[in-house]
Amino acid sequence: MNEKNSLGLDICFKNFENPLELFKEWFDEAKKTEINDPNALALATSSKNGIPSVRMVLLKDFNEKGFVFYTNLKSKKSQDIQSNPHASMCFHWKSLLRQIRIVGELNNVPDKDADAYYNSRSYGSRIGAWASKQSTILKDRDELYKSINNFKKKFPDEKKVPRPPNWSGWNLSPKEIEFWLDGDNRIHQRLKYIKSKSGNWEKVLLSP
Ligand SMILES: Cc1cc2nc3c(=O)[nH]c(=O)nc-3n(C[C@H](O)[C@H](O)[C@H](O)COP(=O)(O)O)c2cc1C
């Protein structure tokens, strides 16, 4: 018989009051077991007309304030977020048979955090952030390569590539975080944390 937590779930759900602690535990395990990109997550946004859109991004930071990723601020996703800041993130770690789903509101990352992360990226990635008008239609690939070369000429010194004004991060401040573990015969285990108005987290079990 596997060990259980106080709610009768597998012991991997622990007994934390704060879901950030459980997120950290599971994420640390995923870093050891996932072949590629344990920080990859599906980000769902919706347009001002309520049309949904989902794509993968990489988690670059998380803490009490939220879950951070970086992108182009004129991209499709950023346009969605600017008209509807409610969004959802979903991690799936196949090696662990686990999923984490987060719902919350997105806000801009402070400039100093965006600068620090931008400056940690390779020269090529920093140039790419200038050169790519993410989500817009390209006439052909040459248009992009020319743009990359132009920005390499504009910023030849690898140490002096400023962060583009339209490239930064979004922080999702969580209101709900659900942890899911695969079970035999589809009798999965689900634990959802819901943030109350007072800021405390409540825990509920969900049917699989
Ligand atoms: C594993 C993976 C990680 C990705 N990480 C990012 C990311 O952190 N930021 C980003 O802008 N795009 C990332 N992308 C590309 C996006 O999925 C997407 O193509 C791009 O952001 C444009 O999306 P949009 O047109 O909906 O704005 C990633 C793609 C994959 C497959």
The ligand as an ORCA input file, in Angstrom:
! r2SCAN-3c Opt
* xyz 0 1
  C       8.734     24.269    -25.727
  C       8.440     25.643    -26.288
  C       8.777     26.761    -25.543
  C       8.506     28.043    -26.019
  N       8.804     29.120    -25.226
  C       8.457     30.365    -25.641
  C       8.650     31.487    -24.765
  O       9.109     31.369    -23.621
  N       8.287     32.708    -25.232
  C       7.745     32.892    -26.473
  O       7.445     34.033    -26.841
  N       7.533     31.846    -27.302
  C       7.864     30.588    -26.917
  N       7.627     29.512    -27.740
  C       6.966     29.755    -29.043
  C       5.457     29.896    -28.809
  O       4.865     28.619    -28.608
  C       4.730     30.636    -29.932
  O       5.008     30.047    -31.191
  C       5.133     32.113    -30.011
  O       5.327     32.690    -28.733
  C       4.066     32.921    -30.751
  O       2.844     32.779    -30.070
  P       1.627     33.798    -30.301
  O       1.545     34.058    -31.788
  O       0.411     33.088    -29.774
  O       1.929     35.048    -29.519
  C       7.893     28.217    -27.289
  C       7.551     27.070    -28.034
  C       7.828     25.814    -27.542
  C       7.415     24.598    -28.349
*
